[in-house]
Amino acid sequence: MNDKKKKVKEISFEDSLKKLEEIVEELEKGELSLDEALKLYEEGMEFSDKCMEKLNESKQKVEKITKEGNNKYHTEPFSVQNNEEDEKE
């Protein structure tokens, strides 16, 4: 793994997101040459992948605590569908 990809892997979600936002702003200015823009786009995709990877890991860890009778608690995997159903009640 090259040093650049290693650095992206070691960076936090928040820092990855901030860097991705900076890259998007720079690309939106439209002042870069095609080569510079492509290079920055590639770097942005690496940060985007890092963010998505972290979000997917976090999503799998999120659990909803559900109260059962007799004050017992159990956990169940979080899902958007369950959350939307809870909000309707």
Sequence and secondary structure as in RCSB ss.txt:
>XXXX:A:sequence
MNDKKKKVKEISFEDSLKKLEEIVEELEKGELSLDEALKLYEEGMEFSDKCMEKLNESKQKVEKITKEGNNKYHT
EPFSVQNNEEDEKE
>XXXX:A:secstr
  HHHHHHHHS HHHHHHHHHHHHHHHHHT S HHHHHHHHHHHHHHHHHHHHHHHHHHHH EEEEE GGG EEE
EE  HHHHHHHHH 
